Amino acid sequence: MPPHRKTAADPEPDCCVPAAVAARAVPDSAAADTQLAALAWAVAHPARVRILRILLARTACVCGELVDQMPLAQSTVSQHLKILKEAGLVQGEIDGPKVCYCVNADGLARLKELVGGL
């Protein structure tokens, strides 16, 4: 059977985004693009992705516990946490000499929304 050939009667060309997907897209704006770029940069390192996965599996985590689960120095883990915190993906709470970290659900939801809108 020969392959189907598109005709003028076909609703959408192969190269176009289906209407259902386009309807879910995040509005095209410079602010949304800038925010997506910043969030994407924050998760662009495997160690930061791993930190997010560890934190998602728990309700809270002390920095020292993260270090035990990663093959990185404490200072390196702290730097990655700082980047994630600045991007709004992680929040930290000072508890005496320790800082307890958890995922910022709103920040993670925004990342998912922006990526889903591509």
Protein Blocks (a to p, Z undefined) as FASTA:
>chain_A
ZZddddfklmbdfkbccfklmmmpccddfklmmmmmmmmmmmmpfklmmmmmmmmmpmbd
cfklmmmmpccdfklmmmmmmmmmmnopaccddehjbccddddfklmmmmmmmmmmZZ
